[in-house]
Amino acid sequence: GQNIDQPTEMTATEGAIVQINCTYQTSGFNGLFWYQQHAGEAPTFLSYNVLDGLEEKGRFSSFLSRSKGYSYLLLKELQMKDSASYLCAVRVYNQGGKLIFGQGTELSVKP
Amino acid sequence: AAGVIQSPRHLIKEKRETATLKCYPIPRHDTVYWYQQGPGQDPQFLISFYEKMQSDKGSIPDRFSAQQFSDYHSELNMSSLELGDSALYFCASSSPGLAGASSYNEQFFGPGTRLTVL
C-alpha cells in the first residue's frame, strides 16, 4: 500500500524560514511533488523531485532522499500570502501517473 | 497561458439526482485526471484517461462514470447522488513527456467544481 505522512499544521513568522517534512512508503516510486493550495482553490505546482538532492526555485526549495523515503519543502523569507495548505504527493510507476496525496500541512504565517 | 477549464464552477443538486462535470485540458495535453477533495481532506484520485482510453481507476464509486472525448475534453457523470458526494472535484491535465509518456510530467489542476448535494 501507499502511505504518506506530513504534519497537520505549522505556524511561522513573517520573514522567517520554515521546513515542512514529508515521509512516504510506496512501491514503485516515480517522483515526489509539492503543491500549494489555498482554501477552496486548485492545488498549484511548486516543485518536483525524482532524484536525491535539493531542487531550488526562488524562495522555495525541495529535498528528496529516496533511501529514507523522506522529502522536505523549505520556504524562505515567508510572506503572509504563503499561509496555505502544502500537499506532498507521490507518483507511482505503472499507475497512469496518478498522484497520491498526503493529508496536507496547514501553514499559518503570523506577522 | 491557457489553463485547465472546468465547468460548472458550482453545482447544487438534490439527493438521487445526476450531475455532469466537464473538464477541458490545456491544449496539447493528452492525459486527464479526476480527483475528489472532501472538506478538510486531501485530494483523492478517481480516474484518469490517456489518449481517450482509461489509464487508471481509483476510488471512484460505481455510480460514477467518465470518458475522454476526441478533442481530449473529459466528462465525469455522477448518478444517484448522495450527501457524501459533496466535495470539490478537480480535473488535472498533463502533457506527453520527452519519451512520449505523460506520466513523467507535472499535473496542472483546474479551478475545480464545487458540488453540493442537499
Interface residues (C-beta under 8 A of the other chain):
Chain A: N30 G31 F33 Y35 G40 E41 A42 P43 T44 F45 Y48 L87 R91 Y93 Q95 G96 G97 K98 L99 I100 F101 G102 Q103 G104
Chain B: T31 Y33 Y35 Q41 D42 P43 Q44 F45 S48 Y50 S55 D56 G58 L88 F90 S94 S102 S103 Y104 N105 E106 Q107 F108 F109 G110 P111 G112 R114
